[in-house]
């Protein structure tokens, strides 16, 4: 068993525990000490908002790229920015996928 907030909980306990910054977690997640912090991060509202922000920014840059390529009004600096941002977003989404795969299996 483990002690959370001064209470003894068994490993099978599904007692509901809330955290002020992260989303609510279950006491059974604390039983896996090495991975509990990864679970808390992966299930937090802050992580979801950061991922949503990246999705929104990716949509905006894809829209810019589509509009500029159709209008044939792409300048050299814009092309470079869009190419680099595409690689940054791809790297972030790959890292997010691998992180979620590690946490949730």
PLY file of the C-alpha trace (Angstrom):
ply
format ascii 1.0
element vertex 105
property float x
property float y
property float z
element edge 104
property int vertex1
property int vertex2
end_header
0.00 0.00 0.00
1.01 3.65 -0.41
0.25 6.79 1.54
-1.45 9.66 -0.31
-2.55 12.78 1.54
-2.10 10.98 4.86
-4.31 8.02 3.85
-3.20 4.47 3.23
-4.28 3.15 -0.17
-3.82 -0.33 -1.57
-2.41 -0.91 -5.05
-5.84 -2.02 -6.25
-7.56 1.08 -4.93
-9.26 3.27 -7.51
-9.88 6.12 -5.08
-10.13 9.42 -6.88
-7.33 11.94 -6.19
-7.20 15.45 -7.62
-4.15 17.56 -8.35
-4.37 21.34 -8.61
-2.39 21.68 -11.88
-2.89 18.35 -13.58
-6.06 16.52 -14.45
-7.50 14.16 -11.87
-5.63 10.89 -11.52
-6.48 7.62 -9.82
-4.58 6.35 -6.81
-3.67 3.15 -8.65
-1.49 5.22 -11.00
0.77 6.08 -8.05
1.56 2.38 -7.63
3.78 2.54 -10.73
6.21 5.04 -9.22
8.68 5.36 -12.14
5.92 6.02 -14.68
3.46 7.95 -12.55
4.89 11.34 -13.49
4.75 10.43 -17.20
1.11 9.43 -16.80
0.31 12.68 -15.03
1.96 14.71 -17.81
0.31 12.75 -20.62
-3.13 13.13 -19.03
-2.77 16.78 -18.03
-4.81 19.60 -19.52
-1.60 21.60 -20.09
-0.16 18.87 -22.34
-3.42 18.66 -24.28
-3.48 22.43 -24.75
0.11 22.50 -26.02
-0.67 19.72 -28.50
-3.82 21.55 -29.60
-1.82 24.75 -30.10
0.66 22.89 -32.31
-2.22 21.42 -34.33
-3.75 24.87 -34.80
-0.42 26.41 -35.87
0.20 23.52 -38.25
-3.21 24.09 -39.85
-2.44 27.79 -40.23
0.90 27.17 -41.94
-0.63 24.52 -44.21
-3.33 27.02 -45.17
-0.70 29.68 -45.88
1.26 27.24 -48.00
-1.81 26.21 -49.99
-2.91 29.81 -50.55
0.52 31.04 -51.56
1.20 28.12 -53.89
-2.10 28.65 -55.73
-1.60 32.41 -56.00
2.02 31.92 -57.18
3.09 34.67 -54.81
5.69 32.80 -52.74
8.85 34.70 -51.85
12.07 32.95 -50.88
11.84 33.71 -47.14
8.27 32.45 -46.95
9.18 29.19 -48.65
12.04 28.65 -46.20
9.78 29.42 -43.19
7.08 27.03 -44.39
9.61 24.26 -45.09
11.23 24.60 -41.67
7.88 24.81 -39.87
6.75 21.63 -41.63
9.77 19.78 -40.25
9.28 21.25 -36.76
5.64 20.20 -36.65
6.45 16.73 -37.97
9.14 16.29 -35.29
6.78 17.48 -32.55
3.95 15.17 -33.64
6.35 12.22 -33.84
7.64 12.99 -30.33
4.07 13.30 -29.05
3.13 9.97 -30.62
6.16 8.18 -29.15
5.53 9.75 -25.73
1.89 8.66 -25.71
2.89 5.21 -26.95
5.37 4.83 -24.10
2.90 6.03 -21.47
-0.25 4.28 -22.63
1.35 1.28 -24.29
0 1
1 2
2 3
3 4
4 5
5 6
6 7
7 8
8 9
9 10
10 11
11 12
12 13
13 14
14 15
15 16
16 17
17 18
18 19
19 20
20 21
21 22
22 23
23 24
24 25
25 26
26 27
27 28
28 29
29 30
30 31
31 32
32 33
33 34
34 35
35 36
36 37
37 38
38 39
39 40
40 41
41 42
42 43
43 44
44 45
45 46
46 47
47 48
48 49
49 50
50 51
51 52
52 53
53 54
54 55
55 56
56 57
57 58
58 59
59 60
60 61
61 62
62 63
63 64
64 65
65 66
66 67
67 68
68 69
69 70
70 71
71 72
72 73
73 74
74 75
75 76
76 77
77 78
78 79
79 80
80 81
81 82
82 83
83 84
84 85
85 86
86 87
87 88
88 89
89 90
90 91
91 92
92 93
93 94
94 95
95 96
96 97
97 98
98 99
99 100
100 101
101 102
102 103
103 104
